[in-house]
Amino acid sequence: VIENIPIPGIEDYDKGFWSHTSKSQLVVQSCSHCNKVRFPPRPMCPSCHCLEHKWEKVSGKGEVWSFVVPRPPLLPAFEE
């Protein structure tokens, strides 16, 4: 686990995500109306435009499709 990494500004719609990560839990937003899962967190469901959501715990297991390693690191915290 990497510690002391800066996080972006926290908004009302993603506050639950960050509070769970501080407890080493991974959650995703789920629409309260259509139940579609969305990640990253957003204020509105892209499928039905509902503004209400709930948080669902997920295992963290999955498949990485792609990733980027910026060179040089964009923030000093990532220099190691």
Gaussian input, Z-matrix of N, CA and C with variables (Angstrom, degrees):
# hf/3-21g

backbone

0 1
 N
 C     1     B1
 C     2     B2     1     A1
 N     3     B3     2     A2     1     D1
 C     4     B4     3     A3     2     D2
 C     5     B5     4     A4     3     D3
 N     6     B6     5     A5     4     D4
 C     7     B7     6     A6     5     D5
 C     8     B8     7     A7     6     D6
 N     9     B9     8     A8     7     D7
 C    10    B10     9     A9     8     D8
 C    11    B11    10    A10     9     D9
 N    12    B12    11    A11    10    D10
 C    13    B13    12    A12    11    D11
 C    14    B14    13    A13    12    D12
 N    15    B15    14    A14    13    D13
 C    16    B16    15    A15    14    D14
 C    17    B17    16    A16    15    D15
 N    18    B18    17    A17    16    D16
 C    19    B19    18    A18    17    D17
 C    20    B20    19    A19    18    D18
 N    21    B21    20    A20    19    D19
 C    22    B22    21    A21    20    D20
 C    23    B23    22    A22    21    D21
 N    24    B24    23    A23    22    D22
 C    25    B25    24    A24    23    D23
 C    26    B26    25    A25    24    D24
 N    27    B27    26    A26    25    D25
 C    28    B28    27    A27    26    D26
 C    29    B29    28    A28    27    D27
 N    30    B30    29    A29    28    D28
 C    31    B31    30    A30    29    D29
 C    32    B32    31    A31    30    D30
 N    33    B33    32    A32    31    D31
 C    34    B34    33    A33    32    D32
 C    35    B35    34    A34    33    D33
 N    36    B36    35    A35    34    D34
 C    37    B37    36    A36    35    D35
 C    38    B38    37    A37    36    D36
 N    39    B39    38    A38    37    D37
 C    40    B40    39    A39    38    D38
 C    41    B41    40    A40    39    D39
 N    42    B42    41    A41    40    D40
 C    43    B43    42    A42    41    D41
 C    44    B44    43    A43    42    D42
 N    45    B45    44    A44    43    D43
 C    46    B46    45    A45    44    D44
 C    47    B47    46    A46    45    D45
 N    48    B48    47    A47    46    D46
 C    49    B49    48    A48    47    D47
 C    50    B50    49    A49    48    D48
 N    51    B51    50    A50    49    D49
 C    52    B52    51    A51    50    D50
 C    53    B53    52    A52    51    D51
 N    54    B54    53    A53    52    D52
 C    55    B55    54    A54    53    D53
 C    56    B56    55    A55    54    D54
 N    57    B57    56    A56    55    D55
 C    58    B58    57    A57    56    D56
 C    59    B59    58    A58    57    D57
 N    60    B60    59    A59    58    D58
 C    61    B61    60    A60    59    D59
 C    62    B62    61    A61    60    D60
 N    63    B63    62    A62    61    D61
 C    64    B64    63    A63    62    D62
 C    65    B65    64    A64    63    D63
 N    66    B66    65    A65    64    D64
 C    67    B67    66    A66    65    D65
 C    68    B68    67    A67    66    D66
 N    69    B69    68    A68    67    D67
 C    70    B70    69    A69    68    D68
 C    71    B71    70    A70    69    D69
 N    72    B72    71    A71    70    D70
 C    73    B73    72    A72    71    D71
 C    74    B74    73    A73    72    D72
 N    75    B75    74    A74    73    D73
 C    76    B76    75    A75    74    D74
 C    77    B77    76    A76    75    D75
 N    78    B78    77    A77    76    D76
 C    79    B79    78    A78    77    D77
 C    80    B80    79    A79    78    D78
 N    81    B81    80    A80    79    D79
 C    82    B82    81    A81    80    D80
 C    83    B83    82    A82    81    D81
 N    84    B84    83    A83    82    D82
 C    85    B85    84    A84    83    D83
 C    86    B86    85    A85    84    D84
 N    87    B87    86    A86    85    D85
 C    88    B88    87    A87    86    D86
 C    89    B89    88    A88    87    D87
 N    90    B90    89    A89    88    D88
 C    91    B91    90    A90    89    D89
 C    92    B92    91    A91    90    D90
 N    93    B93    92    A92    91    D91
 C    94    B94    93    A93    92    D92
 C    95    B95    94    A94    93    D93
 N    96    B96    95    A95    94    D94
 C    97    B97    96    A96    95    D95
 C    98    B98    97    A97    96    D96
 N    99    B99    98    A98    97    D97
 C   100   B100    99    A99    98    D98
 C   101   B101   100   A100    99    D99
 N   102   B102   101   A101   100   D100
 C   103   B103   102   A102   101   D101
 C   104   B104   103   A103   102   D102
 N   105   B105   104   A104   103   D103
 C   106   B106   105   A105   104   D104
 C   107   B107   106   A106   105   D105
 N   108   B108   107   A107   106   D106
 C   109   B109   108   A108   107   D107
 C   110   B110   109   A109   108   D108
 N   111   B111   110   A110   109   D109
 C   112   B112   111   A111   110   D110
 C   113   B113   112   A112   111   D111
 N   114   B114   113   A113   112   D112
 C   115   B115   114   A114   113   D113
 C   116   B116   115   A115   114   D114
 N   117   B117   116   A116   115   D115
 C   118   B118   117   A117   116   D116
 C   119   B119   118   A118   117   D117
 N   120   B120   119   A119   118   D118
 C   121   B121   120   A120   119   D119
 C   122   B122   121   A121   120   D120
 N   123   B123   122   A122   121   D121
 C   124   B124   123   A123   122   D122
 C   125   B125   124   A124   123   D123
 N   126   B126   125   A125   124   D124
 C   127   B127   126   A126   125   D125
 C   128   B128   127   A127   126   D126
 N   129   B129   128   A128   127   D127
 C   130   B130   129   A129   128   D128
 C   131   B131   130   A130   129   D129
 N   132   B132   131   A131   130   D130
 C   133   B133   132   A132   131   D131
 C   134   B134   133   A133   132   D132
 N   135   B135   134   A134   133   D133
 C   136   B136   135   A135   134   D134
 C   137   B137   136   A136   135   D135
 N   138   B138   137   A137   136   D136
 C   139   B139   138   A138   137   D137
 C   140   B140   139   A139   138   D138
 N   141   B141   140   A140   139   D139
 C   142   B142   141   A141   140   D140
 C   143   B143   142   A142   141   D141
 N   144   B144   143   A143   142   D142
 C   145   B145   144   A144   143   D143
 C   146   B146   145   A145   144   D144
 N   147   B147   146   A146   145   D145
 C   148   B148   147   A147   146   D146
 C   149   B149   148   A148   147   D147
 N   150   B150   149   A149   148   D148
 C   151   B151   150   A150   149   D149
 C   152   B152   151   A151   150   D150
 N   153   B153   152   A152   151   D151
 C   154   B154   153   A153   152   D152
 C   155   B155   154   A154   153   D153
 N   156   B156   155   A155   154   D154
 C   157   B157   156   A156   155   D155
 C   158   B158   157   A157   156   D156
 N   159   B159   158   A158   157   D157
 C   160   B160   159   A159   158   D158
 C   161   B161   160   A160   159   D159
 N   162   B162   161   A161   160   D160
 C   163   B163   162   A162   161   D161
 C   164   B164   163   A163   162   D162
 N   165   B165   164   A164   163   D163
 C   166   B166   165   A165   164   D164
 C   167   B167   166   A166   165   D165
 N   168   B168   167   A167   166   D166
 C   169   B169   168   A168   167   D167
 C   170   B170   169   A169   168   D168
 N   171   B171   170   A170   169   D169
 C   172   B172   171   A171   170   D170
 C   173   B173   172   A172   171   D171
 N   174   B174   173   A173   172   D172
 C   175   B175   174   A174   173   D173
 C   176   B176   175   A175   174   D174
 N   177   B177   176   A176   175   D175
 C   178   B178   177   A177   176   D176
 C   179   B179   178   A178   177   D177
 N   180   B180   179   A179   178   D178
 C   181   B181   180   A180   179   D179
 C   182   B182   181   A181   180   D180
 N   183   B183   182   A182   181   D181
 C   184   B184   183   A183   182   D182
 C   185   B185   184   A184   183   D183
 N   186   B186   185   A185   184   D184
 C   187   B187   186   A186   185   D185
 C   188   B188   187   A187   186   D186
 N   189   B189   188   A188   187   D187
 C   190   B190   189   A189   188   D188
 C   191   B191   190   A190   189   D189
 N   192   B192   191   A191   190   D190
 C   193   B193   192   A192   191   D191
 C   194   B194   193   A193   192   D192
 N   195   B195   194   A194   193   D193
 C   196   B196   195   A195   194   D194
 C   197   B197   196   A196   195   D195
 N   198   B198   197   A197   196   D196
 C   199   B199   198   A198   197   D197
 C   200   B200   199   A199   198   D198
 N   201   B201   200   A200   199   D199
 C   202   B202   201   A201   200   D200
 C   203   B203   202   A202   201   D201
 N   204   B204   203   A203   202   D202
 C   205   B205   204   A204   203   D203
 C   206   B206   205   A205   204   D204
 N   207   B207   206   A206   205   D205
 C   208   B208   207   A207   206   D206
 C   209   B209   208   A208   207   D207
 N   210   B210   209   A209   208   D208
 C   211   B211   210   A210   209   D209
 C   212   B212   211   A211   210   D210
 N   213   B213   212   A212   211   D211
 C   214   B214   213   A213   212   D212
 C   215   B215   214   A214   213   D213
 N   216   B216   215   A215   214   D214
 C   217   B217   216   A216   215   D215
 C   218   B218   217   A217   216   D216
 N   219   B219   218   A218   217   D217
 C   220   B220   219   A219   218   D218
 C   221   B221   220   A220   219   D219
 N   222   B222   221   A221   220   D220
 C   223   B223   222   A222   221   D221
 C   224   B224   223   A223   222   D222
 N   225   B225   224   A224   223   D223
 C   226   B226   225   A225   224   D224
 C   227   B227   226   A226   225   D225
 N   228   B228   227   A227   226   D226
 C   229   B229   228   A228   227   D227
 C   230   B230   229   A229   228   D228
 N   231   B231   230   A230   229   D229
 C   232   B232   231   A231   230   D230
 C   233   B233   232   A232   231   D231
 N   234   B234   233   A233   232   D232
 C   235   B235   234   A234   233   D233
 C   236   B236   235   A235   234   D234
 N   237   B237   236   A236   235   D235
 C   238   B238   237   A237   236   D236
 C   239   B239   238   A238   237   D237

   B1=1.4456
   B2=1.5150
   B3=1.2971
   B4=1.4594
   B5=1.5225
   B6=1.3180
   B7=1.4563
   B8=1.5186
   B9=1.3151
   B10=1.4671
   B11=1.5198
   B12=1.3181
   B13=1.4607
   B14=1.5217
   B15=1.3209
   B16=1.4600
   B17=1.5309
   B18=1.3260
   B19=1.4584
   B20=1.5217
   B21=1.3220
   B22=1.4635
   B23=1.5240
   B24=1.3215
   B25=1.4602
   B26=1.5202
   B27=1.3165
   B28=1.4608
   B29=1.5215
   B30=1.3202
   B31=1.4630
   B32=1.5251
   B33=1.3252
   B34=1.4694
   B35=1.5219
   B36=1.3416
   B37=1.4619
   B38=1.5278
   B39=1.3380
   B40=1.4690
   B41=1.5323
   B42=1.3190
   B43=1.4679
   B44=1.5330
   B45=1.3391
   B46=1.4621
   B47=1.5205
   B48=1.3392
   B49=1.4630
   B50=1.5246
   B51=1.3323
   B52=1.4586
   B53=1.5199
   B54=1.3264
   B55=1.4683
   B56=1.5293
   B57=1.3383
   B58=1.4675
   B59=1.5322
   B60=1.3384
   B61=1.4686
   B62=1.5219
   B63=1.3243
   B64=1.4680
   B65=1.5294
   B66=1.3478
   B67=1.4712
   B68=1.5310
   B69=1.3388
   B70=1.4735
   B71=1.5244
   B72=1.3341
   B73=1.4633
   B74=1.5241
   B75=1.3268
   B76=1.4530
   B77=1.5210
   B78=1.3288
   B79=1.4573
   B80=1.5224
   B81=1.3220
   B82=1.4598
   B83=1.5179
   B84=1.3244
   B85=1.4561
   B86=1.5147
   B87=1.3182
   B88=1.4548
   B89=1.5203
   B90=1.3235
   B91=1.4579
   B92=1.5290
   B93=1.3186
   B94=1.4672
   B95=1.5220
   B96=1.3348
   B97=1.4657
   B98=1.5277
   B99=1.3338
   B100=1.4722
   B101=1.5334
   B102=1.3321
   B103=1.4746
   B104=1.5229
   B105=1.3225
   B106=1.4681
   B107=1.5253
   B108=1.3156
   B109=1.4606
   B110=1.5182
   B111=1.3223
   B112=1.4709
   B113=1.5218
   B114=1.3130
   B115=1.4541
   B116=1.5143
   B117=1.3049
   B118=1.4456
   B119=1.5306
   B120=1.3468
   B121=1.4557
   B122=1.5287
   B123=1.3204
   B124=1.4686
   B125=1.5248
   B126=1.3252
   B127=1.4641
   B128=1.5254
   B129=1.3412
   B130=1.4612
   B131=1.5240
   B132=1.3272
   B133=1.4618
   B134=1.5288
   B135=1.3327
   B136=1.4611
   B137=1.5303
   B138=1.3343
   B139=1.4675
   B140=1.5235
   B141=1.3479
   B142=1.4741
   B143=1.5250
   B144=1.3252
   B145=1.4653
   B146=1.5223
   B147=1.3170
   B148=1.4635
   B149=1.5330
   B150=1.3219
   B151=1.4616
   B152=1.5221
   B153=1.3257
   B154=1.4617
   B155=1.5270
   B156=1.3188
   B157=1.4637
   B158=1.5202
   B159=1.3181
   B160=1.4655
   B161=1.5220
   B162=1.3179
   B163=1.4626
   B164=1.5145
   B165=1.3375
   B166=1.4608
   B167=1.5228
   B168=1.3275
   B169=1.4672
   B170=1.5224
   B171=1.3189
   B172=1.4675
   B173=1.5255
   B174=1.3152
   B175=1.4655
   B176=1.5254
   B177=1.3033
   B178=1.4546
   B179=1.5156
   B180=1.3333
   B181=1.4627
   B182=1.5201
   B183=1.3061
   B184=1.4522
   B185=1.5130
   B186=1.2976
   B187=1.4542
   B188=1.5206
   B189=1.3301
   B190=1.4592
   B191=1.5212
   B192=1.3190
   B193=1.4695
   B194=1.5212
   B195=1.3227
   B196=1.4603
   B197=1.5255
   B198=1.3249
   B199=1.4555
   B200=1.5186
   B201=1.3214
   B202=1.4564
   B203=1.5228
   B204=1.3211
   B205=1.4598
   B206=1.5248
   B207=1.3358
   B208=1.4663
   B209=1.5235
   B210=1.3119
   B211=1.4572
   B212=1.5164
   B213=1.2881
   B214=1.4507
   B215=1.5251
   B216=1.3408
   B217=1.4635
   B218=1.5296
   B219=1.3232
   B220=1.4572
   B221=1.5262
   B222=1.3341
   B223=1.4647
   B224=1.5282
   B225=1.3314
   B226=1.4677
   B227=1.5302
   B228=1.3232
   B229=1.4703
   B230=1.5249
   B231=1.3308
   B232=1.4650
   B233=1.5289
   B234=1.3261
   B235=1.4630
   B236=1.5178
   B237=1.3276
   B238=1.4717
   B239=1.4944
   A1=108.68
   A2=116.20
   A3=121.48
   A4=108.27
   A5=116.47
   A6=120.63
   A7=110.49
   A8=115.71
   A9=123.73
   A10=113.10
   A11=116.99
   A12=120.58
   A13=107.88
   A14=117.80
   A15=119.16
   A16=110.74
   A17=115.95
   A18=120.24
   A19=108.20
   A20=117.61
   A21=120.03
   A22=110.95
   A23=116.28
   A24=120.58
   A25=110.06
   A26=116.86
   A27=121.15
   A28=109.51
   A29=115.66
   A30=122.85
   A31=109.03
   A32=117.32
   A33=120.92
   A34=111.95
   A35=117.52
   A36=120.74
   A37=113.74
   A38=119.13
   A39=119.60
   A40=113.17
   A41=116.90
   A42=121.76
   A43=111.53
   A44=117.15
   A45=121.45
   A46=112.55
   A47=116.56
   A48=120.91
   A49=110.16
   A50=117.04
   A51=120.95
   A52=111.96
   A53=118.32
   A54=118.85
   A55=110.79
   A56=117.75
   A57=120.23
   A58=111.39
   A59=117.77
   A60=119.03
   A61=111.10
   A62=117.60
   A63=119.35
   A64=111.20
   A65=117.11
   A66=122.36
   A67=110.74
   A68=116.82
   A69=123.56
   A70=112.78
   A71=116.70
   A72=122.02
   A73=108.74
   A74=116.27
   A75=121.27
   A76=109.14
   A77=116.38
   A78=121.70
   A79=109.33
   A80=115.43
   A81=121.69
   A82=108.22
   A83=115.50
   A84=120.53
   A85=109.53
   A86=114.88
   A87=121.62
   A88=106.67
   A89=117.56
   A90=122.04
   A91=109.96
   A92=116.69
   A93=121.27
   A94=112.27
   A95=117.51
   A96=120.92
   A97=112.60
   A98=117.28
   A99=120.32
   A100=112.84
   A101=117.92
   A102=124.62
   A103=114.85
   A104=119.05
   A105=120.31
   A106=109.23
   A107=114.54
   A108=121.29
   A109=108.62
   A110=115.57
   A111=118.94
   A112=110.04
   A113=115.26
   A114=122.49
   A115=107.40
   A116=119.01
   A117=128.25
   A118=111.80
   A119=117.53
   A120=120.83
   A121=111.82
   A122=115.10
   A123=121.68
   A124=109.06
   A125=117.05
   A126=119.02
   A127=113.63
   A128=117.79
   A129=120.80
   A130=110.47
   A131=116.58
   A132=121.60
   A133=109.33
   A134=118.61
   A135=120.83
   A136=112.56
   A137=117.80
   A138=120.66
   A139=112.62
   A140=117.01
   A141=119.33
   A142=113.01
   A143=117.44
   A144=124.61
   A145=114.42
   A146=117.21
   A147=121.84
   A148=109.03
   A149=116.52
   A150=121.14
   A151=113.05
   A152=117.56
   A153=120.91
   A154=110.34
   A155=115.38
   A156=119.85
   A157=110.30
   A158=114.91
   A159=122.31
   A160=106.79
   A161=116.32
   A162=121.77
   A163=109.33
   A164=116.19
   A165=121.88
   A166=109.34
   A167=116.22
   A168=120.13
   A169=109.07
   A170=115.51
   A171=121.71
   A172=108.26
   A173=115.56
   A174=120.59
   A175=113.47
   A176=117.53
   A177=120.31
   A178=112.43
   A179=116.78
   A180=120.58
   A181=108.27
   A182=115.77
   A183=120.06
   A184=110.38
   A185=115.17
   A186=121.80
   A187=109.11
   A188=117.03
   A189=121.67
   A190=107.98
   A191=116.16
   A192=120.12
   A193=111.78
   A194=116.41
   A195=119.96
   A196=108.64
   A197=115.54
   A198=120.67
   A199=108.39
   A200=115.92
   A201=122.28
   A202=108.18
   A203=115.87
   A204=121.50
   A205=106.23
   A206=117.79
   A207=119.52
   A208=111.14
   A209=116.79
   A210=123.16
   A211=108.16
   A212=119.82
   A213=128.85
   A214=110.48
   A215=117.92
   A216=120.02
   A217=110.66
   A218=116.60
   A219=120.92
   A220=113.18
   A221=116.76
   A222=121.08
   A223=109.46
   A224=117.83
   A225=120.53
   A226=113.44
   A227=118.25
   A228=121.05
   A229=112.36
   A230=117.56
   A231=121.50
   A232=113.12
   A233=118.41
   A234=121.22
   A235=114.06
   A236=118.73
   A237=120.98
   A238=112.07
   D1=130.65
   D2=178.23
   D3=-92.35
   D4=131.48
   D5=-179.01
   D6=-111.74
   D7=163.25
   D8=176.70
   D9=64.12
   D10=32.84
   D11=175.23
   D12=-90.83
   D13=131.25
   D14=179.44
   D15=-65.15
   D16=142.83
   D17=176.87
   D18=-113.87
   D19=156.68
   D20=179.88
   D21=-68.29
   D22=170.66
   D23=174.96
   D24=-56.69
   D25=137.07
   D26=-177.19
   D27=-94.03
   D28=127.12
   D29=178.53
   D30=-103.94
   D31=166.52
   D32=178.75
   D33=-57.27
   D34=-38.95
   D35=-174.95
   D36=-74.38
   D37=-18.24
   D38=179.12
   D39=-117.11
   D40=8.08
   D41=179.90
   D42=-57.97
   D43=-40.58
   D44=179.23
   D45=-62.28
   D46=-38.37
   D47=178.62
   D48=-60.34
   D49=-50.02
   D50=-176.68
   D51=-69.86
   D52=-34.62
   D53=178.81
   D54=-67.84
   D55=-33.90
   D56=176.90
   D57=-72.51
   D58=-38.58
   D59=179.77
   D60=-63.92
   D61=-31.70
   D62=178.20
   D63=-67.05
   D64=-15.74
   D65=176.03
   D66=-105.56
   D67=16.83
   D68=-179.36
   D69=60.00
   D70=35.76
   D71=176.65
   D72=-117.15
   D73=139.80
   D74=176.82
   D75=-103.91
   D76=125.07
   D77=178.10
   D78=-129.16
   D79=155.85
   D80=173.88
   D81=-126.61
   D82=155.41
   D83=176.34
   D84=-77.91
   D85=141.57
   D86=175.05
   D87=-129.38
   D88=134.39
   D89=-178.87
   D90=-66.86
   D91=133.21
   D92=179.20
   D93=-71.64
   D94=-17.73
   D95=-178.06
   D96=-97.44
   D97=-53.94
   D98=-175.00
   D99=-104.01
   D100=-5.95
   D101=178.42
   D102=66.93
   D103=11.32
   D104=176.80
   D105=-72.41
   D106=139.02
   D107=179.52
   D108=-85.89
   D109=141.58
   D110=177.61
   D111=-136.71
   D112=139.50
   D113=176.27
   D114=-151.94
   D115=132.84
   D116=3.96
   D117=-71.56
   D118=166.27
   D119=-179.42
   D120=-58.57
   D121=142.19
   D122=179.18
   D123=-138.83
   D124=157.61
   D125=-179.11
   D126=-72.19
   D127=-22.46
   D128=-175.32
   D129=-136.52
   D130=142.58
   D131=177.43
   D132=-67.53
   D133=125.84
   D134=179.17
   D135=-71.32
   D136=-15.51
   D137=-178.27
   D138=-88.06
   D139=-48.73
   D140=-175.16
   D141=-120.65
   D142=-0.74
   D143=177.24
   D144=67.97
   D145=18.32
   D146=176.15
   D147=-69.98
   D148=142.97
   D149=179.78
   D150=-96.27
   D151=-2.49
   D152=-178.95
   D153=-101.44
   D154=144.66
   D155=-179.05
   D156=-145.78
   D157=168.52
   D158=173.57
   D159=-134.22
   D160=163.32
   D161=-179.86
   D162=-105.70
   D163=133.19
   D164=178.56
   D165=-120.64
   D166=129.75
   D167=176.38
   D168=-71.54
   D169=139.39
   D170=176.26
   D171=-127.14
   D172=160.15
   D173=-173.86
   D174=-73.48
   D175=-26.64
   D176=-174.66
   D177=89.29
   D178=-3.42
   D179=177.13
   D180=-86.52
   D181=139.90
   D182=-179.58
   D183=179.11
   D184=-162.93
   D185=-177.64
   D186=-123.31
   D187=128.49
   D188=177.07
   D189=-83.24
   D190=120.98
   D191=179.99
   D192=-88.60
   D193=-36.61
   D194=177.27
   D195=-163.10
   D196=163.98
   D197=175.99
   D198=-156.20
   D199=165.08
   D200=-178.53
   D201=-130.23
   D202=136.92
   D203=172.79
   D204=-117.06
   D205=102.82
   D206=-178.35
   D207=-69.89
   D208=136.64
   D209=177.37
   D210=-125.59
   D211=123.86
   D212=-7.13
   D213=-70.38
   D214=168.24
   D215=178.70
   D216=-56.46
   D217=142.16
   D218=-177.21
   D219=-76.69
   D220=-26.18
   D221=179.67
   D222=-130.56
   D223=145.81
   D224=-179.86
   D225=-55.57
   D226=-31.38
   D227=-178.69
   D228=-62.72
   D229=-19.94
   D230=-176.98
   D231=-102.02
   D232=12.27
   D233=-176.75
   D234=-69.41
   D235=-25.01
   D236=-176.01
   D237=-69.13

